[in-house]
Amino acid sequence: MSFSFTDPKPNNEPSFSFTEPTDVKEQLQAIADMAHKILRLVADVRQQISD
């Protein structure tokens, strides 16, 4: 499964769409995986800033 970012909405928040038909459980897992990766990256940046 993959996703892509689409044009920003009027409130300038980007949206994304899944490029393959999948069930909701798989979509939620993909979103959870992305969120965990983002949180790890944020933690890495915070550690670099504090060093």
FENTABEL-V332135 format. One record per helix or strand of 2 or more residues. SS is the DSSP state (h for helix, s for strand). FROM is the first residue (numbers start at 0). LEN is the number of residues. If there is no record, write none. Layout:
[[SS;FROM;LEN] [SS;FROM;LEN]]
This chain:
[[s;2;4] [s;14;4] [h;23;27]]
